[in-house]
């Protein structure tokens, strides 16, 4: 047996060294992260959505979990937002209760775009529009109570104050004509206030 043992080839040495380096790096990174997180009272991700549920909203929350919505959606730490479907946290700041109810009961008429899943005969969410109207109303109420703070990705207006991230994105990605055609509403408190008012008004319409 022992005479069959061969010394490592140079290629193998390199391969094992690289693989070993990855393992060492992963272990060090893990330890550093643990120490860093244990000593920091800042959460890794800031939560910018919240909910305070009415009685009907609580019923809706339960129905949301029990009616299969979480196979495709996510709200209040339940469900998934993998793939093409929507994370519904904060949706109450974008859509009104009336919009939500209209969409759930008659998706084709009220979505304003082609639907993939919710229309009759479409894949697996066609059943939603067939659910009892009062259940759908409770769910719509629940969803309308999922609120996002200004600056959350589901909010209609950008964060307060300066954002180096947004600045660099606009700088890099916005086409030149945009800069001539549109104004950055963050530069002008009055425009920002009006945008806020408009977004709030739109919420009140179905
Ligand atoms: C099979 C996956 C699936 C299931 C199950 C499902 N949905 Fe959806 N939902 C979607 C998709 C996809 C969209 C985007 C519209 C479309 O293509 O139908 C959507 C859109 C929505 C929207 C609109 C979001 C927006 O702002 O545009 C709401 C509200 C919603 N779903 C609520 C529900 C509720 C409540 C349930 C459970 C009773 C549910 N969905 C079950 C896939 C699903």
Boltz pocket constraint, residues with backbone or C-beta under 6 A from the ligand:
constraints:
  - pocket:
      binder: B
      contacts: [[A, 63], [A, 64], [A, 67], [A, 68], [A, 69], [A, 70], [A, 71], [A, 72], [A, 73], [A, 84], [A, 85], [A, 86], [A, 91], [A, 95], [A, 100], [A, 103], [A, 104], [A, 111], [A, 114], [A, 115], [A, 116], [A, 117], [A, 118], [A, 119], [A, 123], [A, 124], [A, 125], [A, 128], [A, 139], [A, 143]]
      max_distance: 6.0
